[in-house]
Amino acid sequence: MALDRLIEGIAKLQNPTVAGLDPVLDYVPGFIKEKAFTQHGETLEGAAGAILEFNKGLIDALCGIVPAVKPQCAYYEMYGWHGVKALYDTIAYAKDKGLFVITDGKRNDIGPTMQAYTTAHLGTVTVGQRTYVPFGGDCLTVNGYLGSDGITPLLDTCRAQDKGIFVLVKTSNPSSGELQNQIFEGGETLYGTVGHLCEQWGEGLPGKYGYSGVGAVVGATYPEQLAELRRDLTHTFFLAPGYGAQGGGAKDVAPAFDSNGLGAVVNASRSIMTAWKKSGAPETDYAQAAAQEAKRMRDEIIQEIGAISLPSVNG
Ligand SMILES: O=C(O)c1cc(=O)[nH]c(=O)n1[C@@H]1O[C@H](COP(=O)(O)O)[C@@H](O)[C@H]1O
Protein backbone atom coordinates (compact mmCIF):
# COMPACT_ATOMS: atom_id res chain seq x y z
CA MET A 1 0.00 0.00 0.00
CA ALA A 2 1.37 3.37 -1.09
CA LEU A 3 1.44 5.05 2.31
CA ASP A 4 3.45 2.12 3.71
CA ARG A 5 6.22 3.17 1.33
CA LEU A 6 6.02 6.75 2.58
CA ILE A 7 6.09 5.54 6.19
CA GLU A 8 9.12 3.35 5.48
CA GLY A 9 10.91 6.31 3.86
CA ILE A 10 10.11 8.48 6.87
CA ALA A 11 11.47 5.87 9.28
CA LYS A 12 14.59 5.22 7.18
CA LEU A 13 15.54 8.89 7.00
CA GLN A 14 14.16 9.69 10.48
CA ASN A 15 12.40 12.58 8.85
CA PRO A 16 8.59 13.04 8.85
CA THR A 17 8.61 15.91 6.36
CA VAL A 18 7.87 16.55 2.71
CA ALA A 19 9.41 19.34 0.63
CA GLY A 20 6.88 21.27 -1.43
CA LEU A 21 7.93 22.04 -5.00
CA ASP A 22 5.85 25.16 -5.72
CA PRO A 23 8.19 27.10 -8.00
CA VAL A 24 7.62 30.62 -9.27
CA LEU A 25 10.24 32.47 -11.31
CA ASP A 26 10.96 34.85 -8.46
CA TYR A 27 12.39 31.96 -6.40
CA VAL A 28 14.67 30.77 -9.22
CA PRO A 29 18.28 32.03 -9.13
CA GLY A 30 19.30 34.38 -11.95
CA PHE A 31 21.92 32.05 -13.43
CA ILE A 32 19.25 29.36 -14.04
CA LYS A 33 16.81 31.83 -15.60
CA GLU A 34 19.51 33.32 -17.85
CA LYS A 35 20.42 29.89 -19.19
CA ALA A 36 16.78 28.96 -19.86
CA PHE A 37 15.96 32.34 -21.44
CA THR A 38 19.04 32.17 -23.67
CA GLN A 39 17.86 28.79 -24.89
CA HIS A 40 14.11 29.44 -25.19
CA GLY A 41 13.65 33.22 -24.91
CA GLU A 42 11.52 34.96 -22.28
CA THR A 43 8.65 32.65 -23.09
CA LEU A 44 6.48 30.13 -21.29
CA GLU A 45 8.92 27.50 -22.52
CA GLY A 46 11.81 29.48 -21.03
CA ALA A 47 9.95 29.82 -17.71
CA ALA A 48 9.12 26.10 -17.64
CA GLY A 49 12.74 25.24 -18.47
CA ALA A 50 13.93 27.42 -15.58
CA ILE A 51 11.58 25.93 -12.98
CA LEU A 52 12.46 22.39 -14.07
CA GLU A 53 16.19 23.10 -13.73
CA PHE A 54 15.55 24.72 -10.33
CA ASN A 55 13.54 21.68 -9.19
CA LYS A 56 16.19 19.22 -10.35
CA GLY A 57 18.83 21.04 -8.27
CA LEU A 58 16.51 20.96 -5.25
CA ILE A 59 15.71 17.27 -5.73
CA ASP A 60 19.41 16.38 -6.05
CA ALA A 61 20.16 18.18 -2.78
CA LEU A 62 17.09 16.97 -0.87
CA CYS A 63 16.81 13.33 -1.91
CA GLY A 64 18.90 11.89 0.94
CA ILE A 65 17.24 14.15 3.50
CA VAL A 66 13.48 14.17 2.89
CA PRO A 67 11.50 11.06 1.93
CA ALA A 68 8.98 12.89 -0.26
CA VAL A 69 8.22 15.91 -2.42
CA LYS A 70 4.90 17.59 -3.12
CA PRO A 71 4.63 19.50 -6.40
CA GLN A 72 1.54 21.73 -6.45
CA CYS A 73 -0.01 21.56 -9.93
CA ALA A 74 -1.02 25.24 -10.07
CA TYR A 75 2.59 26.42 -10.15
CA TYR A 76 3.15 24.39 -13.30
CA GLU A 77 -0.20 24.99 -14.99
CA MET A 78 0.39 28.75 -14.85
CA TYR A 79 3.19 28.29 -17.39
CA GLY A 80 0.81 26.59 -19.82
CA TRP A 81 1.49 23.27 -21.45
CA HIS A 82 5.23 23.75 -21.12
CA GLY A 83 4.66 24.08 -17.37
CA VAL A 84 2.55 20.93 -17.30
CA LYS A 85 5.41 19.12 -19.07
CA ALA A 86 7.74 20.47 -16.34
CA LEU A 87 5.38 18.90 -13.76
CA TYR A 88 5.60 15.57 -15.54
CA ASP A 89 9.40 15.81 -15.77
CA THR A 90 9.67 16.88 -12.12
CA ILE A 91 7.65 13.86 -10.97
CA ALA A 92 9.72 11.51 -13.14
CA TYR A 93 13.00 13.00 -11.88
CA ALA A 94 11.93 12.81 -8.23
CA LYS A 95 10.79 9.20 -8.57
CA ASP A 96 14.04 8.33 -10.27
CA LYS A 97 15.86 9.65 -7.20
CA GLY A 98 13.78 7.42 -4.94
CA LEU A 99 11.47 10.12 -3.62
CA PHE A 100 7.81 9.51 -2.84
CA VAL A 101 5.69 11.98 -4.84
CA ILE A 102 2.50 13.56 -3.53
CA THR A 103 0.89 15.37 -6.44
CA ASP A 104 -0.99 18.30 -4.95
CA GLY A 105 -3.95 18.83 -7.26
CA LYS A 106 -6.78 19.10 -4.70
CA ARG A 107 -8.89 17.47 -7.38
CA ASN A 108 -12.57 16.78 -7.04
CA ASP A 109 -15.51 15.96 -9.27
CA ILE A 110 -18.05 13.19 -9.46
CA GLY A 111 -18.21 9.73 -11.01
CA PRO A 112 -16.57 9.44 -14.43
CA THR A 113 -14.92 12.86 -14.24
CA MET A 114 -13.26 11.97 -10.95
CA GLN A 115 -12.25 8.72 -12.56
CA ALA A 116 -10.55 10.74 -15.30
CA TYR A 117 -8.59 12.76 -12.71
CA THR A 118 -7.65 9.48 -11.05
CA THR A 119 -6.43 8.03 -14.34
CA ALA A 120 -4.43 11.19 -15.01
CA HIS A 121 -2.63 11.40 -11.69
CA LEU A 122 -2.58 7.89 -10.23
CA GLY A 123 -3.50 5.50 -13.01
CA THR A 124 -2.63 4.40 -16.52
CA VAL A 125 -4.32 5.21 -19.81
CA THR A 126 -4.52 2.95 -22.84
CA VAL A 127 -4.25 4.32 -26.36
CA GLY A 128 -4.71 1.64 -28.99
CA GLN A 129 -2.33 -1.20 -28.11
CA ARG A 130 -0.23 0.77 -25.65
CA THR A 131 -0.65 1.74 -22.03
CA TYR A 132 0.85 4.95 -20.63
CA VAL A 133 1.44 6.48 -17.21
CA PRO A 134 0.18 10.06 -17.66
CA PHE A 135 1.81 11.66 -14.56
CA GLY A 136 2.79 8.86 -12.19
CA GLY A 137 2.64 10.40 -8.70
CA ASP A 138 2.29 8.11 -5.66
CA CYS A 139 -0.51 10.06 -3.98
CA LEU A 140 -2.93 12.81 -4.94
CA THR A 141 -4.48 15.48 -2.74
CA VAL A 142 -8.25 15.58 -3.21
CA ASN A 143 -11.18 17.61 -1.98
CA GLY A 144 -13.81 15.39 -0.39
CA TYR A 145 -16.47 18.03 -0.01
CA LEU A 146 -18.61 16.59 -2.83
CA GLY A 147 -19.05 13.48 -0.68
CA SER A 148 -18.41 9.81 -1.42
CA ASP A 149 -19.19 10.16 -5.16
CA GLY A 150 -16.01 12.20 -5.47
CA ILE A 151 -13.83 9.76 -3.55
CA THR A 152 -14.96 6.20 -4.27
CA PRO A 153 -13.91 6.38 -7.96
CA LEU A 154 -10.33 6.79 -6.72
CA LEU A 155 -10.22 3.81 -4.44
CA ASP A 156 -10.13 0.97 -6.98
CA THR A 157 -7.26 2.63 -8.82
CA CYS A 158 -5.42 3.17 -5.53
CA ARG A 159 -5.79 -0.53 -4.75
CA ALA A 160 -4.82 -1.72 -8.23
CA GLN A 161 -1.92 0.68 -8.78
CA ASP A 162 -0.58 0.89 -5.20
CA LYS A 163 -1.46 4.58 -4.79
CA GLY A 164 -2.98 6.73 -2.07
CA ILE A 165 -4.88 9.96 -1.48
CA PHE A 166 -4.90 12.79 1.02
CA VAL A 167 -8.37 14.24 1.55
CA LEU A 168 -8.79 17.87 2.69
CA VAL A 169 -10.19 17.72 6.23
CA LYS A 170 -9.05 20.80 8.19
CA THR A 171 -7.03 23.07 5.94
CA SER A 172 -4.22 25.34 7.14
CA ASN A 173 -5.60 28.68 5.94
CA PRO A 174 -6.97 31.31 8.36
CA SER A 175 -10.56 31.15 7.02
CA SER A 176 -10.78 27.35 6.98
CA GLY A 177 -13.11 27.47 9.99
CA GLU A 178 -15.79 29.46 8.14
CA LEU A 179 -17.08 26.20 6.72
CA GLN A 180 -15.00 23.38 8.16
CA ASN A 181 -15.65 24.27 11.83
CA GLN A 182 -19.43 24.38 11.41
CA ILE A 183 -21.12 22.11 13.92
CA PHE A 184 -23.89 19.72 12.96
CA GLU A 185 -26.82 18.81 15.15
CA GLY A 186 -25.38 16.21 17.48
CA GLY A 187 -22.21 18.21 17.98
CA GLU A 188 -19.84 16.95 15.30
CA THR A 189 -17.87 19.46 13.24
CA LEU A 190 -17.81 19.39 9.47
CA TYR A 191 -14.06 18.65 9.46
CA GLY A 192 -14.63 15.85 12.01
CA THR A 193 -17.32 14.36 9.79
CA VAL A 194 -15.01 14.36 6.77
CA GLY A 195 -12.30 12.89 8.98
CA HIS A 196 -14.59 10.00 9.94
CA LEU A 197 -15.41 9.49 6.26
CA CYS A 198 -11.66 9.14 5.64
CA GLU A 199 -11.58 6.32 8.19
CA GLN A 200 -14.46 4.63 6.34
CA TRP A 201 -13.02 5.19 2.86
CA GLY A 202 -9.70 3.80 4.10
CA GLU A 203 -11.18 0.49 5.28
CA GLY A 204 -10.71 -1.00 1.81
CA LEU A 205 -7.07 0.12 1.65
CA PRO A 206 -5.47 -1.14 4.85
CA GLY A 207 -1.76 -0.64 5.40
CA LYS A 208 0.70 -2.80 7.29
CA TYR A 209 1.60 -0.12 9.85
CA GLY A 210 -2.01 0.59 10.86
CA TYR A 211 -2.57 3.56 8.54
CA SER A 212 -4.76 3.22 5.45
CA GLY A 213 -4.20 4.54 1.94
CA VAL A 214 -6.72 7.33 2.57
CA GLY A 215 -4.92 10.11 4.42
CA ALA A 216 -6.22 13.47 5.62
CA VAL A 217 -4.89 17.00 5.15
CA VAL A 218 -4.82 18.77 8.51
CA GLY A 219 -3.02 22.11 8.73
CA ALA A 220 0.14 22.54 10.81
CA THR A 221 -1.42 25.82 11.89
CA TYR A 222 -4.14 24.04 13.93
CA PRO A 223 -2.48 22.09 16.77
CA GLU A 224 -5.75 21.57 18.68
CA GLN A 225 -7.43 19.96 15.69
CA LEU A 226 -4.30 17.90 14.97
CA ALA A 227 -4.51 16.52 18.52
CA GLU A 228 -8.27 15.90 18.37
CA LEU A 229 -8.12 14.22 14.96
CA ARG A 230 -5.05 12.12 15.88
CA ARG A 231 -7.08 10.77 18.83
CA ASP A 232 -10.20 10.11 16.73
CA LEU A 233 -8.80 8.90 13.41
CA THR A 234 -6.53 6.06 14.40
CA HIS A 235 -6.08 4.66 10.88
CA THR A 236 -5.71 7.94 9.02
CA PHE A 237 -2.27 9.34 8.20
CA PHE A 238 -2.02 13.15 8.06
CA LEU A 239 -0.43 15.52 5.58
CA ALA A 240 0.20 18.66 7.63
CA PRO A 241 1.03 21.70 5.48
CA GLY A 242 1.55 25.17 6.90
CA TYR A 243 4.93 24.74 8.59
CA GLY A 244 7.28 27.69 8.05
CA ALA A 245 5.85 30.38 5.78
CA GLN A 246 2.33 30.02 7.23
CA GLY A 247 3.57 30.15 10.81
CA GLY A 248 3.32 26.51 11.93
CA GLY A 249 6.26 25.21 14.00
CA ALA A 250 7.51 21.94 15.49
CA LYS A 251 5.49 22.33 18.71
CA ASP A 252 2.32 22.89 16.64
CA VAL A 253 2.73 19.69 14.64
CA ALA A 254 3.85 17.45 17.52
CA PRO A 255 0.25 16.41 18.41
CA ALA A 256 -0.15 14.94 14.90
CA PHE A 257 2.18 12.04 15.76
CA ASP A 258 1.54 8.73 17.52
CA SER A 259 3.78 7.08 20.13
CA ASN A 260 6.02 5.63 17.36
CA GLY A 261 6.64 9.11 15.91
CA LEU A 262 4.43 8.16 12.95
CA GLY A 263 1.03 9.44 11.83
CA ALA A 264 1.93 12.54 9.85
CA VAL A 265 4.16 14.08 7.23
CA VAL A 266 4.72 17.82 7.58
CA ASN A 267 5.01 19.96 4.45
CA ALA A 268 7.01 23.12 3.89
CA SER A 269 7.32 24.70 0.47
CA ARG A 270 8.43 28.36 0.46
CA SER A 271 10.67 28.11 3.52
CA ILE A 272 12.73 25.42 1.77
CA MET A 273 12.62 26.74 -1.81
CA THR A 274 13.54 30.31 -0.86
CA ALA A 275 16.02 29.44 1.93
CA TRP A 276 18.88 30.76 -0.26
CA LYS A 277 17.32 34.23 -0.32
CA LYS A 278 16.83 34.40 3.44
CA SER A 279 20.23 32.96 4.34
CA GLY A 280 22.04 35.40 2.05
CA ALA A 281 23.80 32.44 0.40
CA PRO A 282 25.19 33.05 -3.10
CA GLU A 283 22.52 32.09 -5.61
CA THR A 284 24.61 29.21 -6.92
CA ASP A 285 24.25 27.62 -3.45
CA TYR A 286 20.44 27.67 -3.53
CA ALA A 287 20.11 23.89 -3.34
CA GLN A 288 22.51 23.57 -0.40
CA ALA A 289 20.58 26.31 1.39
CA ALA A 290 17.36 24.34 0.81
CA ALA A 291 19.02 21.20 2.17
CA GLN A 292 20.18 23.10 5.26
CA GLU A 293 16.66 24.35 5.92
CA ALA A 294 15.20 20.86 5.39
CA LYS A 295 17.69 19.47 7.94
CA ARG A 296 16.87 22.23 10.39
CA MET A 297 13.15 21.51 10.05
CA ARG A 298 13.75 17.76 10.47
CA ASP A 299 15.87 18.26 13.59
CA GLU A 300 13.38 20.67 15.13
CA ILE A 301 10.49 18.22 14.68
CA ILE A 302 12.48 15.16 15.79
CA GLN A 303 13.45 17.04 18.93
CA GLU A 304 9.76 17.38 19.74
CA ILE A 305 8.57 13.87 18.84
CA GLY A 306 11.67 11.70 19.44
CA ALA A 307 13.02 8.89 17.25
CA ILE A 308 10.67 7.30 14.72
CA SER A 309 10.15 3.54 14.83
CA LEU A 310 8.17 1.17 12.66
CA PRO A 311 5.67 -0.94 14.60
CA SER A 312 6.32 -4.66 14.25
CA VAL A 313 4.27 -6.30 11.57
CA ASN A 314 2.89 -9.83 11.76
CA GLY A 315 3.46 -12.10 8.80
O1 LIG B 1 -3.07 20.21 0.29
C1 LIG B 1 -2.12 20.93 0.61
O2 LIG B 1 -0.97 20.58 0.41
C2 LIG B 1 -2.39 22.16 1.37
C3 LIG B 1 -3.49 22.14 2.21
C4 LIG B 1 -3.67 23.15 3.15
O3 LIG B 1 -4.56 23.10 3.98
N1 LIG B 1 -2.79 24.18 3.16
C5 LIG B 1 -1.73 24.27 2.30
O4 LIG B 1 -0.97 25.24 2.39
N2 LIG B 1 -1.56 23.29 1.35
C6 LIG B 1 -0.46 23.39 0.36
O5 LIG B 1 0.78 23.29 1.05
C7 LIG B 1 1.75 24.19 0.47
C8 LIG B 1 2.16 25.19 1.52
O6 LIG B 1 3.19 25.98 1.04
P1 LIG B 1 4.05 26.95 1.99
O7 LIG B 1 3.07 27.79 2.74
O8 LIG B 1 4.88 27.73 1.03
O9 LIG B 1 4.88 26.07 2.90
C9 LIG B 1 1.08 24.77 -0.76
O10 LIG B 1 1.38 23.91 -1.84
C10 LIG B 1 -0.39 24.70 -0.44
O11 LIG B 1 -1.18 24.59 -1.60
The ligand as a Gaussian input file, in Angstrom:
#p B3LYP/6-31G(d) Opt

LIG

0 1
 O       -3.073000      20.212000       0.293000
 C       -2.116000      20.934000       0.611000
 O       -0.974000      20.575000       0.413000
 C       -2.389000      22.165000       1.366000
 C       -3.491000      22.137000       2.207000
 C       -3.672000      23.153000       3.153000
 O       -4.563000      23.098000       3.982000
 N       -2.785000      24.185000       3.164000
 C       -1.735000      24.272000       2.296000
 O       -0.965000      25.238000       2.389000
 N       -1.556000      23.294000       1.346000
 C       -0.458000      23.385000       0.358000
 O        0.782000      23.288000       1.050000
 C        1.750000      24.186000       0.474000
 C        2.158000      25.190000       1.517000
 O        3.192000      25.982000       1.043000
 P        4.049000      26.952000       1.994000
 O        3.072000      27.793000       2.741000
 O        4.884000      27.733000       1.033000
 O        4.879000      26.068000       2.896000
 C        1.084000      24.773000      -0.762000
 O        1.377000      23.914000      -1.844000
 C       -0.387000      24.700000      -0.438000
 O       -1.182000      24.593000      -1.601000

